Amino acid sequence: MTSPARKHILLILLSLALVVPVQPAGAEEVKASFLYALSDATGTIPYNWVKLSVDPVKHEVYVVNPSDLTIRVFNDQGMEVYSFGDDLSLGYVSDLAVDEHGDMLVLTLKGEKYSLARANFRGDPKGTIELKDFPPAYTEGFSPRTLVYRAGHIYLVDKERMKVAVADGEGRFETGYDLAPLLKVEEKKRLETDMVGFSVDSQGNLLFTVPTTFTAGVLSPDGKLRTFGTKGSTPGRFNIVGGIAADDKGYIYVADTLRCVVMVFDREFTFKTEFGYRGIEPGNFIAPMDIVAMDGRVYVTQSRSRGVSVYRVSVT
């Protein structure tokens, strides 16, 4: 090779080495910053994998702790302002949701039987919600443990059987979704392939995760299913996935319980970033599980008494 040719190649290699990746025009960058952990006057409350719901108007956070049967309410700064439920006045609460009027919808259990009630923001019962017109597919062998309320609709979720029943605000059956056949799960393997994460976004789409298949899915109200997820331990891939939620901008948040991160995807399932990471410092995670995303904040439950961490998410 002649000397001029060698010099030409070296110049090309040098120019390539100096190229700085440029973000495409119009691309958005998602950043998450730790705000606080839910606390009382003594410090962070050592929760383990609790259920939570956020009041869409007052932004108060309601937390159900199955281990001591309490429901605690936190203000928009993460400090406890009220607690109730340990007297069993509401029964054995499995989950709750807060409607647009500030009332609680409470899912209670007694063995395999469940019931749905309404209570005010202080936990005072306001009556039972009678479930009406539910077909046999959503009564026989249907045992929901998860409750979601969104835009006047009640979602009762049996994660183990991969079924979701939807009712109106008065408890009248509207529709149901059986995710197992949509995911091509054989009937004999239904109970081995249960969902873990579940939520409903502002458009009425159902979001869910299935850790055994390293899959997350979005099911539209008209039954159109889109799935994503690739097995792996690198950013953007799924190891053991937990909770899932979407914010009003369409970004999807997925917790990886084993990797101890929350991954962020856009509405086309393109990986954007991740945050959290394994550790005991503020802002780190230990086995993150459920997620709520609302008004620029992301709430994440954890294990090993790490409590509930709250992040602010910004898009630039």
URGIQUI-V164272 format. One record per backbone hydrogen bond with DSSP energy under -1.0 kcal/mol. CO is the residue of the C=O (numbers start at 1). NH is the residue of the N-H. If there is no record, write none. Layout:
# URGIQUI-V164272
co;nh
CO;NH
CO;NH
This chain:
# URGIQUI-V164272
co;nh
2;6
3;7
4;8
5;9
6;10
7;11
8;12
9;13
10;14
11;15
12;16
13;17
14;18
24;27
29;316
31;314
33;312
36;310
38;45
39;80
40;43
43;40
45;47
47;307
51;64
53;62
55;59
60;55
61;74
62;53
63;72
64;51
65;68
65;69
70;65
71;84
72;63
73;81
73;82
74;61
75;78
78;39
79;75
82;73
84;71
85;88
91;93
92;109
95;107
97;105
99;102
103;99
104;119
105;97
106;117
107;94
107;95
108;115
110;113
113;110
115;108
116;129
117;106
118;126
119;104
120;123
124;120
127;118
132;173
135;138
136;139
136;140
146;157
148;155
150;153
153;150
154;167
155;148
156;165
157;145
157;146
158;163
159;195
162;179
163;158
164;177
165;156
166;174
166;175
167;154
168;171
171;132
172;168
175;166
177;164
179;183
180;185
181;184
186;189
187;190
189;192
190;193
197;209
199;207
201;204
205;201
206;219
207;199
208;217
209;196
210;213
210;215
211;214
215;210
216;228
217;208
218;226
219;206
220;223
224;220
226;218
228;216
230;238
234;237
238;232
240;257
243;255
245;253
247;250
251;247
252;265
253;245
254;263
255;242
256;260
256;261
261;256
262;275
263;254
264;272
264;273
265;252
266;269
270;266
273;264
275;262
277;285
281;284
285;279
286;303
289;243
290;301
292;299
294;297
296;313
297;294
298;311
299;292
300;309
301;289
302;49
303;306
308;38
309;300
310;35
310;36
311;298
312;33
314;31
